[in-house]
C-alpha cells in the first residue's frame, strides 16, 4: 500500500441565506416567493498549487429567485404559473436564465381523478442549465391520474 493524501489546500468561507414568503391575496389565489443567495470566498492555502480548485465557487449560482402562483378556477380547474431565475455558473460557462412553467389541472368532483396539461420552459425553446451541452428544452405533456 502506498500512502496517499487527498487535499485541496483551500480555505475560505461560504455564507448566504434563503427567504420564502407565502401570500394569499384571495381565498382562491396563493403566491409563493423565494430568494436564495450564496457567497463563496475561497483561497488557496500556503503551498497549494491547484488553482483550478478555486473554480468550485463558480459551480453554484450566486442568486436564485422564484415566484409561484396557484389559482383555483371555477369548474374544478386550477392554474399554476411559476417563474424562476438562476444566476450564471461561470465555471461551467452557463449564463443566467429565467424559466416560465404553466400547468392547468382539472379534478373530478368527488372522485380521485385528475387531468393536467403542463408546459415547461414556456418562455424559451431551450436553455443551458449545466456545463457542456446539456440543454433543457421546452416540454409539454398531459397527465391523467387516478387513485383506486
Secondary structure, DSSP 8 states (H G I E B T S, - for coil): ---------EEEEEEEEEEEEEEEEETTEEEEEEEEEEEEEEEE-TT---GGGGGGGGGS-SEEEEEEEEEEETTTEEEEEEEEEE--BGGGTB--EEEEEEEEEEE-TTSSEEEEEEEESTT-SEEE-SSTT-EEE-EEEEEEEE--
